[in-house]
Amino acid sequence: MYKDFISSHHTSTPRDYFQRMNSQKKICMETASQFEKDYWDGDRKFGYGGYTYDGRWSALAEKLVNEYKLTNDSKILDLGCGKAFILFEIQKILPKVSLVGRDISKHAISNVPKELVADLELIDLTNEGCLADFSEKQFDLTLSIMTLHNLELPDLESSLREIERISKNSFIAMESYRNWEELTNLQCWALTCKSFFSPREWEYLFEKTKFSGDYEFLYFT
Ligand SMILES: C[S@@+](CC[C@H](N)C(=O)[O-])C[C@H]1O[C@@H](n2cnc3c(N)ncnc32)[C@H](O)[C@@H]1O
């Protein structure tokens, strides 16, 4: 089901779409796609431009806890957790909750908040079978926030099928576009996106992979 959890926060960030095209975008894309230090804590042209915790995910954590009726007994997985700020916010509300984070980035995984208690490991979602160790419906909630559009179609399909297999509930958020202007903005801005899909294409894919979780699209207006 479509959710409106993070769009308002996403649109509040200022972005100069066309400036990004002027700063050697191909090189920036190559660097960003390694998802290492430059992407997180380097110059803005490579990605976040310094991703330190500023409390931006506290509202989302509250919404997730309420929507999915999470408790201290819940098990939550975040695929593409990055610096695990969302897991950290959930832990603040539910200090005993069981948290699992997976990401391809060594830099992100080694720069999570010090107070976070979680099972964190590296994973590459393009490796077939990378989620095979998780059992059916192991997680009360699986999250994947702004990560899946970074995959190519075959990896996207297998990831969606796996998320469905291992989760009782899931919430995923991806970049998308509704019109030519948003597609132009997205194409100018995106450094690591590989799947530029409209909502219709995403929903087609959900049906094809039998993904029944919740989702949200982030637009570049
Ligand atoms: C836009 S960031 C989002 C991070 C985090 N979910 C957040 O919202 O703060 C995209 C994340 O996807 C991860 N990622 C990209 N490709 C991946 C892959 N093939 N396997 C696992 N993680 C990947 C990146 O390292 C990065 O943490």
The ligand as a MOL file (V3000), in Angstrom:
LIG
                    3D

  0  0  0     0  0            999 V3000
M  V30 BEGIN CTAB
M  V30 COUNTS 27 29 0 0 0
M  V30 BEGIN ATOM
M  V30 1 C 20.6580 7.0990 -0.3370 0
M  V30 2 S 21.5570 5.9930 0.7080 0 CHG=1
M  V30 3 C 20.3360 5.6480 1.9350 0
M  V30 4 C 20.8990 5.2300 3.2610 0
M  V30 5 C 19.8780 5.0340 4.3870 0
M  V30 6 N 18.8260 4.1110 4.0040 0
M  V30 7 C 19.2940 6.3740 4.7780 0
M  V30 8 O 18.1960 6.6770 4.2860 0
M  V30 9 O 19.9200 7.0970 5.5580 0 CHG=-1
M  V30 10 C 21.5960 4.5160 -0.2870 0
M  V30 11 C 22.1980 3.3320 0.4520 0
M  V30 12 O 22.1860 2.1650 -0.3740 0
M  V30 13 C 23.3670 1.4280 -0.1320 0
M  V30 14 N 23.5870 0.5290 -1.2700 0
M  V30 15 C 23.7230 0.8740 -2.5610 0
M  V30 16 N 23.9170 -0.2150 -3.3380 0
M  V30 17 C 23.8820 -1.2910 -2.4990 0
M  V30 18 C 24.0290 -2.6980 -2.7000 0
M  V30 19 N 24.2620 -3.2140 -3.9070 0
M  V30 20 N 23.9310 -3.5100 -1.6260 0
M  V30 21 C 23.7090 -2.9830 -0.3880 0
M  V30 22 N 23.5680 -1.6690 -0.1370 0
M  V30 23 C 23.6640 -0.8200 -1.1800 0
M  V30 24 C 24.4150 2.5470 -0.0040 0
M  V30 25 O 25.6200 2.1620 0.5690 0
M  V30 26 C 23.6480 3.5560 0.8410 0
M  V30 27 O 23.7890 3.2910 2.2080 0
M  V30 END ATOM
M  V30 BEGIN BOND
M  V30 1 1 1 2
M  V30 2 1 2 3
M  V30 3 1 2 10
M  V30 4 1 3 4
M  V30 5 1 4 5
M  V30 6 1 5 6
M  V30 7 1 5 7
M  V30 8 2 7 8
M  V30 9 1 7 9
M  V30 10 1 10 11
M  V30 11 1 11 12
M  V30 12 1 11 26
M  V30 13 1 12 13
M  V30 14 1 13 14
M  V30 15 1 13 24
M  V30 16 1 14 15
M  V30 17 1 14 23
M  V30 18 2 15 16
M  V30 19 1 16 17
M  V30 20 1 17 18
M  V30 21 2 17 23
M  V30 22 1 18 19
M  V30 23 2 18 20
M  V30 24 1 20 21
M  V30 25 2 21 22
M  V30 26 1 22 23
M  V30 27 1 24 25
M  V30 28 1 24 26
M  V30 29 1 26 27
M  V30 END BOND
M  V30 END CTAB
M  END
